[in-house]
């Protein structure tokens, strides 16, 4: 037992000496470019996913990123929304259809974890843009944040409960009345997701605004009321939801990803065993002041409490901001 412990200590000491001799950052001496590279990748992904630079026609390829299904030029679809869509029409579909988006999420999370959340998700990109003016940005207290994190898991459980019970009912031939009762909530995530409101609802509502303002200036209350009541209740719900989350996104980094996103919650479950993760150097970590890695982390992961050799925190979206900001080059990606 003593010999085994001694050998382990010697191995660890050799690793630390080897790391200490490497130049700071090693192969990551250009790590300061990571935020700029990520921004370029996010921009290209946004344009590609919505068919703005690669218009191959509307596709239903499930991908673990928030991509609005109602955009007619999109090249991929939100895997969770695709899953719910399949379940909501399971009376006419194959029994294997729901397994396709599930497989897309499972395979992606197993190999690269939540990296799509940090590098490819259009809604994540919008949040990053909204929080660029960091001087005006606040954040949630650590204690409150730890509590709010569980909201997205509760939200995911609710969505799956509705979708799975509806899908099974339809597949057994007894779910038509259930589907009609749910109405727009037959695909619950689609009913009030911010991306649907941003890319579909708003373009439909905004053309009505000039007429409403004109009626307001004319003090024509009856016409104004008629215009307001012509907007459906589900549209009002979507608009209020979008306003709330846009405000939250401005006030706190990645608030949607951290506290609400059900797709992120599903990815978080699976990313715990992802091949791609991060590691911390024992020889270098802790040598700096101010803990810049914690300040840089978009998801506020407790990096300094993670294991040394490799860690796959379920909240980590592998944005590599901590890698970029660490002055000692102590944090690096690790695969597998």
C-alpha positions as YAML, in Angstrom:
chain: A
units: angstrom
residues:
- id: 1
  name: UNK
  ca: [0.00, 0.00, 0.00]
- id: 2
  name: UNK
  ca: [2.80, 2.39, 0.93]
- id: 3
  name: UNK
  ca: [4.73, 1.51, -2.23]
- id: 4
  name: UNK
  ca: [1.69, 2.14, -4.41]
- id: 5
  name: UNK
  ca: [1.09, 5.55, -2.78]
- id: 6
  name: UNK
  ca: [4.77, 6.45, -3.19]
- id: 7
  name: UNK
  ca: [4.72, 5.52, -6.89]
- id: 8
  name: UNK
  ca: [1.60, 7.61, -7.42]
- id: 9
  name: UNK
  ca: [3.20, 10.61, -5.72]
- id: 10
  name: UNK
  ca: [6.34, 10.26, -7.85]
- id: 11
  name: UNK
  ca: [4.27, 10.11, -11.05]
- id: 12
  name: UNK
  ca: [2.33, 13.20, -10.04]
- id: 13
  name: UNK
  ca: [5.54, 15.02, -9.18]
- id: 14
  name: UNK
  ca: [7.04, 14.17, -12.59]
- id: 15
  name: UNK
  ca: [3.91, 15.47, -14.32]
- id: 16
  name: UNK
  ca: [4.08, 18.72, -12.41]
- id: 17
  name: UNK
  ca: [7.77, 19.17, -13.20]
- id: 18
  name: UNK
  ca: [7.08, 18.52, -16.89]
- id: 19
  name: UNK
  ca: [4.26, 21.07, -16.94]
- id: 20
  name: UNK
  ca: [6.38, 23.62, -15.10]
- id: 21
  name: UNK
  ca: [9.10, 23.41, -17.78]
- id: 22
  name: UNK
  ca: [6.66, 24.07, -20.63]
- id: 23
  name: UNK
  ca: [6.20, 27.67, -21.80]
- id: 24
  name: UNK
  ca: [3.11, 29.23, -20.28]
- id: 25
  name: UNK
  ca: [0.18, 28.23, -22.41]
- id: 26
  name: UNK
  ca: [2.25, 25.65, -24.33]
- id: 27
  name: UNK
  ca: [0.40, 24.94, -27.53]
- id: 28
  name: UNK
  ca: [-2.15, 27.53, -26.40]
- id: 29
  name: UNK
  ca: [0.09, 30.57, -26.65]
- id: 30
  name: UNK
  ca: [-2.48, 32.09, -29.01]
- id: 31
  name: UNK
  ca: [-5.33, 31.40, -26.59]
- id: 32
  name: UNK
  ca: [-6.18, 35.10, -26.45]
- id: 33
  name: UNK
  ca: [-7.62, 34.70, -29.96]
- id: 34
  name: UNK
  ca: [-10.19, 32.16, -28.75]
- id: 35
  name: UNK
  ca: [-13.02, 34.70, -28.13]
- id: 36
  name: UNK
  ca: [-12.58, 36.14, -31.63]
- id: 37
  name: UNK
  ca: [-12.51, 32.70, -33.22]
- id: 38
  name: UNK
  ca: [-15.62, 31.71, -31.29]
- id: 39
  name: UNK
  ca: [-17.43, 34.86, -32.43]
- id: 40
  name: UNK
  ca: [-16.60, 34.09, -36.06]
- id: 41
  name: UNK
  ca: [-17.78, 30.48, -35.67]
- id: 42
  name: UNK
  ca: [-21.00, 31.63, -33.98]
- id: 43
  name: UNK
  ca: [-21.67, 34.12, -36.77]
- id: 44
  name: UNK
  ca: [-21.11, 31.53, -39.51]
- id: 45
  name: UNK
  ca: [-23.26, 28.98, -37.65]
- id: 46
  name: UNK
  ca: [-26.07, 31.52, -37.26]
- id: 47
  name: UNK
  ca: [-26.02, 32.39, -40.96]
- id: 48
  name: UNK
  ca: [-25.73, 28.74, -42.01]
- id: 49
  name: UNK
  ca: [-28.44, 27.37, -39.73]
- id: 50
  name: UNK
  ca: [-30.93, 29.96, -40.97]
- id: 51
  name: UNK
  ca: [-30.00, 29.42, -44.60]
- id: 52
  name: UNK
  ca: [-28.58, 32.90, -45.15]
- id: 53
  name: UNK
  ca: [-25.30, 31.69, -46.67]
- id: 54
  name: UNK
  ca: [-26.16, 28.06, -47.43]
- id: 55
  name: UNK
  ca: [-29.70, 27.89, -48.72]
- id: 56
  name: UNK
  ca: [-30.31, 24.19, -49.32]
- id: 57
  name: UNK
  ca: [-34.02, 24.40, -48.63]
- id: 58
  name: UNK
  ca: [-35.92, 23.75, -45.43]
- id: 59
  name: UNK
  ca: [-34.48, 20.72, -43.67]
- id: 60
  name: UNK
  ca: [-35.54, 18.83, -40.55]
- id: 61
  name: UNK
  ca: [-32.09, 17.58, -39.59]
- id: 62
  name: UNK
  ca: [-32.17, 17.45, -35.76]
- id: 63
  name: UNK
  ca: [-29.29, 19.29, -34.12]
- id: 64
  name: UNK
  ca: [-28.71, 20.13, -30.42]
- id: 65
  name: UNK
  ca: [-29.05, 23.90, -30.78]
- id: 66
  name: UNK
  ca: [-32.00, 26.29, -30.50]
- id: 67
  name: UNK
  ca: [-32.98, 26.79, -34.16]
- id: 68
  name: UNK
  ca: [-36.55, 27.92, -34.82]
- id: 69
  name: UNK
  ca: [-38.46, 25.32, -36.83]
- id: 70
  name: UNK
  ca: [-40.82, 27.93, -38.28]
- id: 71
  name: UNK
  ca: [-38.06, 29.70, -40.23]
- id: 72
  name: UNK
  ca: [-38.59, 28.45, -43.77]
- id: 73
  name: UNK
  ca: [-34.94, 28.76, -44.85]
- id: 74
  name: UNK
  ca: [-33.38, 26.88, -41.93]
- id: 75
  name: UNK
  ca: [-30.94, 24.05, -42.67]
- id: 76
  name: UNK
  ca: [-31.27, 22.24, -39.30]
- id: 77
  name: UNK
  ca: [-33.91, 21.95, -36.59]
- id: 78
  name: UNK
  ca: [-33.84, 22.15, -32.79]
- id: 79
  name: UNK
  ca: [-33.54, 18.49, -31.74]
- id: 80
  name: UNK
  ca: [-35.91, 18.89, -28.78]
- id: 81
  name: UNK
  ca: [-38.54, 20.70, -30.87]
- id: 82
  name: UNK
  ca: [-38.18, 18.04, -33.58]
- id: 83
  name: UNK
  ca: [-38.71, 15.34, -30.94]
- id: 84
  name: UNK
  ca: [-41.85, 17.06, -29.67]
- id: 85
  name: UNK
  ca: [-43.11, 17.53, -33.22]
- id: 86
  name: UNK
  ca: [-42.69, 13.83, -33.94]
- id: 87
  name: UNK
  ca: [-44.51, 12.88, -30.74]
- id: 88
  name: UNK
  ca: [-47.34, 15.33, -31.46]
- id: 89
  name: UNK
  ca: [-47.95, 13.62, -34.82]
- id: 90
  name: UNK
  ca: [-47.15, 10.05, -33.81]
- id: 91
  name: UNK
  ca: [-50.52, 8.76, -34.99]
- id: 92
  name: UNK
  ca: [-49.19, 8.96, -38.57]
- id: 93
  name: UNK
  ca: [-45.46, 8.47, -38.01]
- id: 94
  name: UNK
  ca: [-43.07, 5.61, -37.53]
- id: 95
  name: UNK
  ca: [-42.34, 4.29, -34.05]
- id: 96
  name: UNK
  ca: [-38.65, 5.00, -34.70]
- id: 97
  name: UNK
  ca: [-39.02, 8.70, -35.53]
- id: 98
  name: UNK
  ca: [-38.58, 10.05, -31.95]
- id: 99
  name: UNK
  ca: [-35.33, 8.09, -31.66]
- id: 100
  name: UNK
  ca: [-33.69, 10.20, -34.39]
- id: 101
  name: UNK
  ca: [-33.48, 13.52, -32.47]
- id: 102
  name: UNK
  ca: [-32.66, 11.63, -29.27]
- id: 103
  name: UNK
  ca: [-29.76, 9.93, -31.04]
- id: 104
  name: UNK
  ca: [-28.54, 13.31, -32.35]
- id: 105
  name: UNK
  ca: [-28.42, 14.71, -28.81]
- id: 106
  name: UNK
  ca: [-26.90, 11.55, -27.32]
- id: 107
  name: UNK
  ca: [-24.09, 11.20, -29.87]
- id: 108
  name: UNK
  ca: [-23.22, 14.91, -29.81]
- id: 109
  name: UNK
  ca: [-23.16, 15.08, -26.00]
- id: 110
  name: UNK
  ca: [-21.10, 11.89, -25.74]
- id: 111
  name: UNK
  ca: [-18.34, 13.21, -27.99]
- id: 112
  name: UNK
  ca: [-18.21, 16.99, -27.48]
- id: 113
  name: UNK
  ca: [-20.49, 17.66, -24.50]
- id: 114
  name: UNK
  ca: [-22.28, 21.01, -24.54]
- id: 115
  name: UNK
  ca: [-19.86, 22.59, -27.01]
- id: 116
  name: UNK
  ca: [-22.74, 23.36, -29.46]
- id: 117
  name: UNK
  ca: [-24.28, 25.54, -26.73]
- id: 118
  name: UNK
  ca: [-21.13, 27.66, -26.53]
- id: 119
  name: UNK
  ca: [-20.10, 27.75, -30.17]
- id: 120
  name: UNK
  ca: [-23.07, 27.02, -32.46]
- id: 121
  name: UNK
  ca: [-26.41, 27.81, -30.82]
- id: 122
  name: UNK
  ca: [-28.09, 30.89, -32.43]
- id: 123
  name: UNK
  ca: [-29.90, 31.85, -29.22]
- id: 124
  name: UNK
  ca: [-26.62, 31.60, -27.30]
- id: 125
  name: UNK
  ca: [-25.03, 33.87, -29.90]
- id: 126
  name: UNK
  ca: [-27.81, 36.44, -29.43]
- id: 127
  name: UNK
  ca: [-27.27, 36.36, -25.67]
- id: 128
  name: UNK
  ca: [-23.54, 36.92, -26.08]
- id: 129
  name: UNK
  ca: [-24.24, 39.96, -28.27]
- id: 130
  name: UNK
  ca: [-26.73, 41.38, -25.76]
- id: 131
  name: UNK
  ca: [-24.15, 41.13, -22.95]
- id: 132
  name: UNK
  ca: [-21.24, 42.68, -24.88]
- id: 133
  name: UNK
  ca: [-21.47, 45.99, -22.96]
- id: 134
  name: UNK
  ca: [-20.21, 44.35, -19.77]
- id: 135
  name: UNK
  ca: [-20.01, 47.60, -17.81]
- id: 136
  name: UNK
  ca: [-23.80, 47.75, -17.51]
- id: 137
  name: UNK
  ca: [-24.11, 44.04, -16.81]
- id: 138
  name: UNK
  ca: [-25.11, 42.62, -13.47]
- id: 139
  name: UNK
  ca: [-25.29, 39.01, -12.43]
- id: 140
  name: UNK
  ca: [-27.21, 36.73, -10.14]
- id: 141
  name: UNK
  ca: [-25.79, 36.00, -6.71]
- id: 142
  name: UNK
  ca: [-24.03, 32.62, -6.48]
- id: 143
  name: UNK
  ca: [-26.49, 31.24, -3.92]
- id: 144
  name: UNK
  ca: [-29.55, 32.25, -5.97]
- id: 145
  name: UNK
  ca: [-27.89, 30.99, -9.15]
- id: 146
  name: UNK
  ca: [-27.40, 27.51, -7.68]
- id: 147
  name: UNK
  ca: [-31.13, 27.37, -6.97]
- id: 148
  name: UNK
  ca: [-32.26, 28.75, -10.33]
- id: 149
  name: UNK
  ca: [-30.16, 26.20, -12.22]
- id: 150
  name: UNK
  ca: [-32.71, 23.51, -11.33]
- id: 151
  name: UNK
  ca: [-35.46, 25.41, -13.16]
- id: 152
  name: UNK
  ca: [-34.36, 24.12, -16.55]
- id: 153
  name: UNK
  ca: [-34.50, 20.52, -15.34]
- id: 154
  name: UNK
  ca: [-38.04, 21.06, -14.03]
- id: 155
  name: UNK
  ca: [-38.96, 22.69, -17.34]
- id: 156
  name: UNK
  ca: [-37.48, 19.76, -19.27]
- id: 157
  name: UNK
  ca: [-39.42, 17.26, -17.12]
- id: 158
  name: UNK
  ca: [-42.67, 19.15, -17.77]
- id: 159
  name: UNK
  ca: [-42.09, 19.27, -21.53]
- id: 160
  name: UNK
  ca: [-41.25, 15.58, -21.71]
- id: 161
  name: UNK
  ca: [-44.26, 14.67, -19.57]
- id: 162
  name: UNK
  ca: [-46.64, 16.50, -21.92]
- id: 163
  name: UNK
  ca: [-44.95, 15.31, -25.13]
- id: 164
  name: UNK
  ca: [-44.45, 11.67, -24.13]
- id: 165
  name: UNK
  ca: [-47.99, 11.21, -22.77]
- id: 166
  name: UNK
  ca: [-49.40, 12.84, -25.91]
- id: 167
  name: UNK
  ca: [-47.19, 10.75, -28.20]
- id: 168
  name: UNK
  ca: [-48.05, 7.46, -26.52]
- id: 169
  name: UNK
  ca: [-51.76, 8.34, -26.55]
- id: 170
  name: UNK
  ca: [-51.66, 9.16, -30.26]
- id: 171
  name: UNK
  ca: [-49.67, 6.04, -31.07]
- id: 172
  name: UNK
  ca: [-52.28, 3.93, -29.28]
- id: 173
  name: UNK
  ca: [-55.05, 5.72, -31.18]
- id: 174
  name: UNK
  ca: [-56.68, 7.43, -28.19]
- id: 175
  name: UNK
  ca: [-54.97, 10.82, -28.11]
- id: 176
  name: UNK
  ca: [-56.87, 13.00, -30.59]
- id: 177
  name: UNK
  ca: [-59.03, 14.66, -27.91]
- id: 178
  name: UNK
  ca: [-55.95, 15.17, -25.72]
- id: 179
  name: UNK
  ca: [-54.16, 16.87, -28.63]
- id: 180
  name: UNK
  ca: [-57.11, 19.13, -29.37]
- id: 181
  name: UNK
  ca: [-57.34, 20.11, -25.70]
- id: 182
  name: UNK
  ca: [-53.67, 21.07, -25.63]
- id: 183
  name: UNK
  ca: [-54.02, 23.22, -28.74]
- id: 184
  name: UNK
  ca: [-50.84, 25.25, -29.33]
- id: 185
  name: UNK
  ca: [-49.26, 23.50, -26.33]
- id: 186
  name: UNK
  ca: [-49.24, 20.15, -28.10]
- id: 187
  name: UNK
  ca: [-45.65, 21.13, -28.87]
- id: 188
  name: UNK
  ca: [-45.12, 23.00, -25.56]
- id: 189
  name: UNK
  ca: [-41.57, 24.25, -26.16]
- id: 190
  name: UNK
  ca: [-42.57, 25.73, -29.51]
- id: 191
  name: UNK
  ca: [-45.51, 27.55, -27.88]
- id: 192
  name: UNK
  ca: [-43.41, 30.13, -26.04]
- id: 193
  name: UNK
  ca: [-39.75, 29.65, -26.90]
- id: 194
  name: UNK
  ca: [-38.02, 33.05, -27.33]
- id: 195
  name: UNK
  ca: [-36.56, 32.12, -30.71]
- id: 196
  name: UNK
  ca: [-40.02, 31.43, -32.15]
- id: 197
  name: UNK
  ca: [-41.23, 34.84, -30.97]
- id: 198
  name: UNK
  ca: [-38.09, 36.60, -32.18]
- id: 199
  name: UNK
  ca: [-37.99, 35.13, -35.68]
- id: 200
  name: UNK
  ca: [-41.68, 34.42, -36.40]
- id: 201
  name: UNK
  ca: [-44.11, 36.21, -34.07]
- id: 202
  name: UNK
  ca: [-42.43, 39.63, -34.10]
- id: 203
  name: UNK
  ca: [-42.22, 39.85, -37.91]
- id: 204
  name: UNK
  ca: [-45.97, 39.11, -38.00]
- id: 205
  name: UNK
  ca: [-46.88, 41.61, -35.26]
- id: 206
  name: UNK
  ca: [-44.63, 44.57, -36.13]
- id: 207
  name: UNK
  ca: [-46.50, 45.50, -39.35]
- id: 208
  name: UNK
  ca: [-49.58, 46.18, -37.21]
- id: 209
  name: UNK
  ca: [-47.79, 48.66, -34.93]
- id: 210
  name: UNK
  ca: [-47.99, 51.77, -37.20]
- id: 211
  name: UNK
  ca: [-51.77, 51.38, -37.57]
- id: 212
  name: UNK
  ca: [-52.15, 50.94, -33.80]
- id: 213
  name: UNK
  ca: [-50.09, 54.08, -33.14]
- id: 214
  name: UNK
  ca: [-52.17, 56.01, -35.65]
- id: 215
  name: UNK
  ca: [-55.35, 54.99, -33.87]
- id: 216
  name: UNK
  ca: [-53.78, 56.00, -30.58]
- id: 217
  name: UNK
  ca: [-52.96, 59.50, -31.88]
- id: 218
  name: UNK
  ca: [-56.51, 59.82, -33.21]
- id: 219
  name: UNK
  ca: [-57.85, 58.79, -29.81]
- id: 220
  name: UNK
  ca: [-59.95, 56.14, -31.55]
- id: 221
  name: UNK
  ca: [-60.24, 53.79, -28.59]
- id: 222
  name: UNK
  ca: [-62.65, 51.37, -30.27]
- id: 223
  name: UNK
  ca: [-60.34, 50.82, -33.25]
- id: 224
  name: UNK
  ca: [-57.33, 50.52, -30.96]
- id: 225
  name: UNK
  ca: [-59.12, 47.97, -28.78]
- id: 226
  name: UNK
  ca: [-60.17, 46.02, -31.85]
- id: 227
  name: UNK
  ca: [-56.57, 45.93, -33.00]
- id: 228
  name: UNK
  ca: [-55.31, 44.74, -29.63]
- id: 229
  name: UNK
  ca: [-57.95, 42.03, -29.31]
- id: 230
  name: UNK
  ca: [-57.13, 40.77, -32.80]
- id: 231
  name: UNK
  ca: [-53.79, 39.57, -31.38]
- id: 232
  name: UNK
  ca: [-54.25, 36.03, -30.08]
- id: 233
  name: UNK
  ca: [-53.59, 35.11, -26.46]
- id: 234
  name: UNK
  ca: [-50.75, 32.78, -27.43]
- id: 235
  name: UNK
  ca: [-49.11, 35.70, -29.28]
- id: 236
  name: UNK
  ca: [-49.37, 37.91, -26.18]
- id: 237
  name: UNK
  ca: [-47.87, 35.11, -24.11]
- id: 238
  name: UNK
  ca: [-44.97, 34.81, -26.54]
- id: 239
  name: UNK
  ca: [-44.38, 38.57, -26.58]
- id: 240
  name: UNK
  ca: [-44.35, 38.86, -22.78]
- id: 241
  name: UNK
  ca: [-42.09, 35.82, -22.54]
- id: 242
  name: UNK
  ca: [-39.67, 37.31, -25.06]
- id: 243
  name: UNK
  ca: [-39.62, 40.66, -23.25]
- id: 244
  name: UNK
  ca: [-38.93, 38.95, -19.93]
- id: 245
  name: UNK
  ca: [-36.11, 36.79, -21.24]
- id: 246
  name: UNK
  ca: [-34.49, 39.58, -23.27]
- id: 247
  name: UNK
  ca: [-34.37, 41.63, -20.08]
- id: 248
  name: UNK
  ca: [-32.90, 38.69, -18.16]
- id: 249
  name: UNK
  ca: [-30.37, 38.05, -20.93]
- id: 250
  name: UNK
  ca: [-29.14, 41.66, -20.74]
- id: 251
  name: UNK
  ca: [-28.88, 41.63, -16.95]
- id: 252
  name: UNK
  ca: [-27.12, 38.26, -16.60]
- id: 253
  name: UNK
  ca: [-24.80, 36.33, -18.90]
- id: 254
  name: UNK
  ca: [-26.41, 33.37, -20.63]
- id: 255
  name: UNK
  ca: [-29.46, 33.49, -18.34]
- id: 256
  name: UNK
  ca: [-31.54, 31.41, -20.77]
- id: 257
  name: UNK
  ca: [-28.83, 28.74, -21.00]
- id: 258
  name: UNK
  ca: [-28.17, 28.69, -17.27]
- id: 259
  name: UNK
  ca: [-31.70, 28.64, -15.90]
- id: 260
  name: UNK
  ca: [-34.35, 27.84, -18.53]
- id: 261
  name: UNK
  ca: [-33.16, 26.05, -21.67]
- id: 262
  name: UNK
  ca: [-34.62, 22.51, -21.65]
- id: 263
  name: UNK
  ca: [-32.35, 21.38, -24.48]
- id: 264
  name: UNK
  ca: [-29.37, 22.55, -22.41]
- id: 265
  name: UNK
  ca: [-30.72, 20.56, -19.47]
- id: 266
  name: UNK
  ca: [-30.93, 17.42, -21.62]
- id: 267
  name: UNK
  ca: [-27.39, 18.01, -22.90]
- id: 268
  name: UNK
  ca: [-26.18, 18.61, -19.33]
- id: 269
  name: UNK
  ca: [-27.35, 15.15, -18.24]
- id: 270
  name: UNK
  ca: [-25.39, 13.48, -21.01]
- id: 271
  name: UNK
  ca: [-22.28, 15.70, -21.08]
- id: 272
  name: UNK
  ca: [-21.10, 14.42, -17.70]
- id: 273
  name: UNK
  ca: [-19.43, 11.51, -19.51]
- id: 274
  name: UNK
  ca: [-18.37, 13.42, -22.63]
- id: 275
  name: UNK
  ca: [-15.05, 12.58, -24.28]
- id: 276
  name: UNK
  ca: [-14.26, 16.30, -24.56]
- id: 277
  name: UNK
  ca: [-13.62, 18.13, -21.32]
- id: 278
  name: UNK
  ca: [-11.19, 20.44, -19.57]
- id: 279
  name: UNK
  ca: [-8.20, 19.87, -17.32]
- id: 280
  name: UNK
  ca: [-6.30, 22.04, -14.86]
- id: 281
  name: UNK
  ca: [-2.55, 22.05, -14.37]
- id: 282
  name: UNK
  ca: [-1.54, 21.41, -10.75]
- id: 283
  name: UNK
  ca: [1.75, 23.18, -11.39]
- id: 284
  name: UNK
  ca: [0.16, 26.41, -12.55]
- id: 285
  name: UNK
  ca: [-3.39, 26.72, -11.29]
- id: 286
  name: UNK
  ca: [-3.66, 29.06, -8.33]
- id: 287
  name: UNK
  ca: [-0.57, 31.11, -9.16]
- id: 288
  name: UNK
  ca: [-2.59, 34.12, -10.39]
- id: 289
  name: UNK
  ca: [-4.58, 36.72, -8.50]
- id: 290
  name: UNK
  ca: [-8.19, 37.72, -9.00]
- id: 291
  name: UNK
  ca: [-9.30, 34.33, -10.38]
- id: 292
  name: UNK
  ca: [-9.86, 35.56, -13.97]
- id: 293
  name: UNK
  ca: [-11.15, 32.13, -15.05]
- id: 294
  name: UNK
  ca: [-14.14, 32.46, -12.72]
- id: 295
  name: UNK
  ca: [-14.85, 35.98, -13.94]
- id: 296
  name: UNK
  ca: [-14.64, 34.91, -17.58]
- id: 297
  name: UNK
  ca: [-16.89, 31.83, -17.30]
- id: 298
  name: UNK
  ca: [-20.21, 32.51, -19.03]
- id: 299
  name: UNK
  ca: [-21.99, 29.81, -17.02]
- id: 300
  name: UNK
  ca: [-20.32, 30.64, -13.68]
- id: 301
  name: UNK
  ca: [-18.92, 27.14, -13.22]
- id: 302
  name: UNK
  ca: [-16.88, 26.68, -10.04]
- id: 303
  name: UNK
  ca: [-13.74, 25.88, -12.00]
- id: 304
  name: UNK
  ca: [-11.34, 25.92, -9.06]
- id: 305
  name: UNK
  ca: [-13.35, 23.18, -7.34]
- id: 306
  name: UNK
  ca: [-13.22, 20.84, -10.34]
- id: 307
  name: UNK
  ca: [-10.90, 17.78, -10.58]
- id: 308
  name: UNK
  ca: [-7.38, 18.33, -11.90]
- id: 309
  name: UNK
  ca: [-6.99, 15.64, -14.54]
- id: 310
  name: UNK
  ca: [-10.31, 16.16, -16.33]
- id: 311
  name: UNK
  ca: [-13.69, 17.63, -15.56]
- id: 312
  name: UNK
  ca: [-17.05, 17.63, -17.35]
- id: 313
  name: UNK
  ca: [-19.22, 19.97, -15.33]
- id: 314
  name: UNK
  ca: [-22.82, 19.69, -16.61]
- id: 315
  name: UNK
  ca: [-23.09, 23.49, -16.77]
- id: 316
  name: UNK
  ca: [-19.89, 23.93, -18.81]
- id: 317
  name: UNK
  ca: [-20.59, 24.86, -22.46]
- id: 318
  name: UNK
  ca: [-16.91, 24.59, -23.44]
- id: 319
  name: UNK
  ca: [-16.78, 28.20, -24.63]
- id: 320
  name: UNK
  ca: [-13.06, 28.17, -23.61]
- id: 321
  name: UNK
  ca: [-13.30, 31.67, -22.17]
- id: 322
  name: UNK
  ca: [-11.50, 30.39, -19.07]
- id: 323
  name: UNK
  ca: [-8.72, 28.98, -21.29]
- id: 324
  name: UNK
  ca: [-8.38, 32.35, -22.97]
- id: 325
  name: UNK
  ca: [-8.33, 34.43, -19.78]
- id: 326
  name: UNK
  ca: [-6.04, 32.24, -17.64]
- id: 327
  name: UNK
  ca: [-2.69, 34.13, -17.49]
- id: 328
  name: UNK
  ca: [-0.82, 30.97, -16.49]
- id: 329
  name: UNK
  ca: [-2.18, 28.73, -19.25]
- id: 330
  name: UNK
  ca: [-3.36, 26.31, -16.57]
- id: 331
  name: UNK
  ca: [-6.64, 25.28, -18.22]
- id: 332
  name: UNK
  ca: [-6.73, 23.24, -21.40]
- id: 333
  name: UNK
  ca: [-9.21, 21.15, -23.35]
- id: 334
  name: UNK
  ca: [-8.78, 17.40, -23.03]
- id: 335
  name: UNK
  ca: [-10.01, 14.67, -25.37]
- id: 336
  name: UNK
  ca: [-10.89, 11.97, -24.52]
...
